[in-house]
Amino acid sequence: MILGKEVALQRKLKIEPIDGSYNSYAVNEKEKKDWSGNIYLACVAAILVIAFFT
């Protein structure tokens, strides 16, 4: 909750049966890659390169 606003997030789950067991399942979250940190890093690097060569 940020500033009194509640945001509903849906989690993506991956359910797989466990080998060698009866009625047992492993529940894992599907991971989504977060590219925002890499994009910010590339922008900062580009700005530094432009500043260096000008």
N, C-alpha and C positions, 0 to 999 in steps of 0.2 A: 504494500500500500504506500503510495507516494502522494503527499499533499491531500490526503483524504479521498483519493480516487482509488477504487479497487479495480484491479485488472485481472480478468480470468485468463489463466494460461492453461492450455491443453497440452498434456504430455503424451508423447508418442511412445507406446510400449511395444516391446517385442517379446512374445511369449513362445517359448520353445519347450517341448517335452524333454525331460532328463532321461538319457539313455540308461537302461538297466533298472529303471524304477517303475512303479505302478502308480498312475495318477499323480505324478509329481512334475511340476513345471518350473522352469526358470523364467523369471520376469526381469527383463533388461530394458533400459530406456534406449531408444534410438537416438544416437548422438547427432546433432546438427553442427556442422563446422561453423565456427565464428570467424568470419573474414574481416570484421571491422578493425581489429587490431592491426592486421597486415596492411589494410588499405591506408590507415593513418600513418603507419611506419613508412610506406612507400611515398606518401605525400610529403612527409617531413624530409625524407632523403632527397626527393626531387627538388624541394625548395633549397636545401643545403647545396646541392650540386649547381643549381642555377646561380645561387649567391656566390659560390666559389669561382665560377668561370666568368662572372661579369665584373 
